[in-house]
Amino acid sequence: MVVTPLRPGWLTSRPIAHRGLHDLAAGRPENSLAAFEAAADAGYPCELDVQLTDSGELIVLHDADLTRVTGAARPSSTLTGGDLPRTRLFGGDQHVPTLAQVLERVDERIPLLIELKLGATADRRALVRGVLENLGNRNGQYALCSFDPGLLRFLRAERAGYPVGQISGLLKNAGPLRRLAGRTMAGNFLTHPDFISYELAGLPSRIVDMWRGRGMPVLAWTVKSADDERKARKYADNFIFDVLPEGSGH
């Protein structure tokens, strides 16, 4: 497969807000419309998580279970469209949004780094096609990424037209074989990602350095302090932040 790299400047030009510019104390929980609105107002690109529910909804939510974000032990995949307005995040007034709602709220003001998350029963092709259909009528700047090389292969097969990235890191919760495959990113030779998003705790990495030496941009996640930022700037080309150290807006 011959793939022409897609490497827009925004991927490395400004720090990327992790799940929006969130601040729970200010009423802006992660992956909420308020967090994305704040990021758009401040001009920061955003990273966000997208899952496909059993009823076909594309929801913006990180966890496979609602316990952490709502206190209710329920699989995220069971949410329906009717549930979403009532599914409040961290006890506040913000609810679990759909991808379409986030796109509408951001309104192409900032680039979006969209992570495709595959649930236990989700259909890779349906997830990929659903995300691409949501983006298809918009002219914003987008990049797509996933831990799952299989999803990247579907994105390539669908000729997504957006930069495609491989996410990886220490993968401490994965089984031994999956951890080895993920850390080495051997699948890159098949999926030809345009960039890598790698766990900051796993840097420096000889594998990451090898890909970076081939001209592939590396994003480090997740920066939460000034020390984290210094490390990210040393071993990566940009970073995704939960807490942006003072004075590091560029």
N, C-alpha and C positions, 0 to 999 in steps of 0.2 A: 504494500500500500504506500503510495506517495502522498504525503500530507504536507501542505504548505502551512507553516506555523502562523498562528494568529496571536500576536502579542501586542495588544494596544497599550499605549503609554500609561493609561490610568491604573493598570494593574500594579505598577511599581512607583507611581509618582506621589501618592499620598496614602498615609495609613488608612486602613479599612476598619470600620466599626463592626465589631463582632455582635451579630444579632441586633443590629441597630445601635444608636447612641443611647444606651439604656442607663437608667438611674432609678432604681426601685423607690427610693425615698422621695423622688420627684414625681412619682406616678408614671414612670416610663419603663415597664418591665421589658425584659429581653423578648425579641421577636414580636413586639407589639406595634400597632400603627403609630402610637405616640413616639416610640423609639426611632422608627424610620422617619417620621416627620421631623424629629429633632436633628437627625443626621442630615437630612436634605436641607434643612435651614442652615446648618453649619457647613455644608459642602463636603461632607465625608462620604466616600463610597461605603456601601454596607455589605456585609455577609449575612446571609439568612438561610434557614433550613426549610426544605419542602418535602412533605410526605404525601403519599396517596392513601386515602382512607378506603375502607371496604365499600363505601357508597359512592366512590369516585370523586370525592372532594380533594383538591390540592390545598393542604393546610400548611401554614408556616408555623412550625413547631419543631423543637429539637428532640425531645424525649419520646421514646416509644411508649411510655406510660405517663399518665397525667399526675401521678402522685406528687412529684416535686413541685410542679407549677400550679396545681389546684388543690392538692390534699386528698384527691379522690383516686383510689387505686383502680384505674380503668385503662385499657389499651387505647392509645391515641387513634389507632386505626378504626375504632368503633364509632368515632364521632361522625355525626351526620351534619348536613347543612343547617338543619334546624337547631342542632345543639350548639353551634359555634357562638352565636351572640350571648348565650347563657354560660359559656365556659370561660369564666373569669380567671385572669392570670394573677397568681400570688395574692388573691383576695382583694384586688383593686377593681377599677372600673374598665380596664382594658380586657378585651376578649381575644381568643385565638382567631387570627385572621386567615383568610384565604390568600393564595398567591395573587389572584386578581385584585383583591382589595389593597394589597401592598403596592402593586404596580400602579394602581389608580392614585393612591395617596402620594407616592413618590413622584409620579407624573414626569418621569424621565429627567428629573433634575440632577440626579447623581447616578453613577454606575452601580450595578448590583452584582455581587458575587453569590450565585445561587448554588447551594449544596443540595444535591438530590440524595435523599435518605431512603433506603430500601427497607421497608418493614418485613416482618416475618412472612407475610402472605402476599406482599405487593407484586405486581406484574411490572417487570423492568420496562418492557416496551410501552405499556400504558402510562407509566410514570414519565418516561422521556417524551412521549408524544403529547401528553397533557401539558407539560411545562413548555414545550416548543409552541404548542397552539396558543398558550397564554401570551407568549412573547411575540408571536408572529405578526400581529397588527401594530406593533409598537416600534418606535425608532430610537429607543434608548440604548445605552451601552450595558451589555451583559456579558458575564462569563459563567460557565457551568462547571461544577466539580463534584467529585464523589470519592469515597473510600473504595467503592466497588468498581474494579476494572471492567466488569460486565456491563455496567451502566455506561461507562465511557465508550465501550464498543458499540452499544446501541446508538449513542450520540453520534459517533462517526458514521454508522450505517445510515442514520437519518439525515446526514449532511447538515448538521445543526447550524453551521454558519457563525457560531460563536466560539470564543476560546474555550477549550476544554482542559480541566486540570485534574491531576491525581492527588488525592489527599492521603497522607500517611503519617507515621510517627512511631512511637514505641509500641503501640497496640498492646498494652499490658493485659487487657481483658480478653484478648483473642487466644485461640488455641495455638499450639506450637507451630503447626504448618502454616496457618493463616498469618501468624505473626512474622514468620520468616519470609513468606511471599510478600507481605505488605511492606516490611522494612526494606527489603531489597528492591522493591518496585520492578521486579522482572517483567511484569505485564506491560511496562512502558514500551517495550520493543514491539508490542502488538497494537497498543492503543495510541501511541504517539501523542501523548499529552502536550499541550502548548505551555503548561506551567505546572509547578509542583507546589502544594500547600503542605507544609511539614510541621509537626509538633516541635515547639521551641525546646522542650525538655530533651528531645532527641538530637539536638544539634550541639556541636558539630557532628557531621556524619560523612564518611568517605563516599557513600553512595550518592548522597545529595550533592556533595562537592563535585562528583564526577558529572552528574547531569547539569549542574550549574556551569561547569567548565565547558560543556557543549553548547552553551548559550541559552539554556532553559531557565527562565526566571523562577525564583523560589520565594514563596511567601511563608513567613513563620507565624505560628499561632500557639498560644494566645498571650499577648503582652499585657502585664498587669502592674508593672513597676518601671522605674527608670533603669534598674539593672537589666530587666527583661529587654527593654528597648535597646540598650547598648549591645546586648548579645545578639538580638535580631538583626541589627544593622551590620554586625560583623559577619554573620553567617548566611544572611538572606538578602534579597533585593527589596523587600517590603515586609510589612507585618500587619497582622489582624489584632486589634486591641479590645480588651474589656475596659481597661483604665488607660487613658492617654496621659502620659507624663506631661507635666506643665512645660510649655514651650516647644513641644515636639509636633506641632500641627503640620509640618512639611518634612 
